């Protein structure tokens, strides 16, 4: 791979990481604010955990898309699968 290609891949990865950490920071700040509003306005009826739960599912999904699960549908898995499928196609096209 050329330096330019490596740079572009690294830049894309940094963008993905930055997007996730921004999402995480906003998630924490907004849910803390919702907790405080709930606690000080209606402490007898807690509702803050509903948006926390819903948004949390989205955050976990975002984390899986950025970091993957080691060996299972992560970035390495995707690259290995593409390489394997390309090799399979090349073998099909070679005359015996």
N, C-alpha and C positions, 0 to 999 in steps of 0.2 A: 504494500500500500504506500502511496505517496504521502509526503508530509501534509499536503493540502487536504487529502482525504481523511487522514488521521485527525487533523485539526478540526475539520467539519464534524466528524463523529464525536470528538471530545466536546465541541461547542454545543452540539445537540444534547449530549448527556448532561452537561452543566445546566442547560435550559430546563431539562426535565427535573433535575434535582432542585433547582431554584423554584420552579413552579410548585413542587410538592411542599417544600419548606415554607413557602409563602402561604399555601393552603393551610398547612398545619398551624402557623402563627395566627392567621385570621380565625381559624376554628377555635383556638384556645381563648383568644381575646373576646370574641363575640359570645362564646358560651359562658365565659366568666361574667360578662356583663348581664347576660340573661339570668344566670344564677343569682347575682346580686339584686336584680330587679325583682325576681321571684321571692327571694328571702326577705327583702325589706317591704314588699307590698302585700304579699299573701303567704306568710310562712306556714300557715296551716294547710295550704293546698299547693303542693309542689307540682309544677308542670315543666320546669326547665329541662328535665331529663328527656322529654320527647324530642325537641329539636336536637339535643345532644346525641341521642340515639340515631335519629335519621341521618344527620350530617356525618356522624361517626361512621356509618356504613359507607357513605360516599368517600370519606377520607381513607378508610381501609382499602377500598377499591382502587383509589388513586395510588396508594402505597404499593399495592400488588402490581399495578401497571408500571410503576417506576422501578421498583426493586425486585419484583417477582419472588417466587419461592425457589430457593436453591434447588436446581435440578428439575423443577416442575414449572414449566411455562414462564421461566424467567428470560432475561436477555440472552444468556448463554444457550438456553434450550432453543430459542428462536433461530439463532445463528447456526447451531448444529443441525437443526431440522432443514433449514434452507440448503445448507451444504450437502446433506445427505440426499435430498430430493434432486438437487442438480447433478450429483454423481450418478444417481439412478437413471436420470434422463440421458446422460452421456453414454452410459453402458447400453441403453436401448438403441441408441443411434449408431453405435459402432457395428460395422459388419463383422460377422463371425467367420 
